[in-house]
Amino acid sequence: MKIKILTIVFFSTLILKLYSKEIEDDNSYIIISLAQDPSFGFYPFINGGFQIAENKFFTYYGIFWTQDALAGNQGGIGLLTEFGIGLNFSFLDGNLNINPSLGLGNCKFQSGGARYVIGDNIVPAIYFNIITGQINHTIGFIYWKGLRREELIDKYRDQIQYFYNLWYQINKNIDLGLYYDHFLLKEEDKYINSINTIYHWIGPSIKFKTKSIAELWFSCGFDLYQYTNGLENPSIKDFYKLVFSLKF
C-alpha cells in the first residue's frame, strides 16, 4: 500500500517538474459546483487548473461525498473524500480537449468496511470535450477501483461510470441539451461476485448562464435500470439532476 501511495506522489511531482514553465498570462481557473441527484445525493465538488505549457494545463479536483451510506450510516462521520490531478491537452484551437486524471478516495466503502482508510479507492478517468459550432459535447469515463482490501465486514466494491452530455447554444444565456449516464457497481464477498446497473439515465437538460461566470443546469428523464438489469415487469422510473457552478 505504501508503495502505491509513494508512486502516486512521485508521478505527481514528476508531472509538475517536467511541464512547469513560466507563462506570461495567468490562465489559472477554479470552478466550485454544487450538485444533487437521487443516486449520489448532495456532493459539492471543485475542479481547477493552470497552464504549464502551450496547449497543456495541469488540472485538479476534489469531491466532498456527503451521502451517509458511504460512511456506514454513522451520522456523517468518516465521509468519503476524493482528490485527484490530471493533464488537459488542447487541440484544434481549443475545440478538442482531452483530460486524463487520477484520483484517490478515502473512506471504507470499497475496501471491506472494516475501518476508514487512506486509499479506499483509486480513480482513473478520462474526459473529452468537443465543440462544433453551437454544439458542445462532453464524454467521460470513470473507474473507482477498490485499492485496499481490509477485513471483510461489508463487501469489496468497484464502481464504473460513463456519461455523455450534449449542449446546443440557443443564445449567450441559454443552452438546451441531452444527458446520458450509466453507473454500474461490482460487488464481491465470500458468496457473490456480481456486477449490476445502479442507474441508467437519459433525458433532456436546460442550462442558464451569465457571462461564463455562473451557470445552473437541470436535467430530468427516465431511469432504464430495470431494463438494463433484465428484471421482470420492467417499468420506467424517473431521475433528476441539478448542478450550480461558479467559475473564478
Secondary structure, DSSP 8 states (H G I E B T S, - for coil): -HHHHHHHHHHHHHHHHHH----SS---EEEEEEEEETTTEEEEEEEEEEEEETTEEEEEEEEE---GGGGTSSTTTT--EEEEEEEEEEEGGGTEEEEEEEEEEEESTTBTSSS-EEEEEEEEEEEEEEEETTEEEEEEEEEEEE------SS-EEEEEEEEEEEEEESSSSEEEEEEEEEEEEEEE-SS-EEEEEEEEEEEEEEEEEETTTEEEEEEEEEE-HHHHTT-SS---EEEEEEEEEEE-
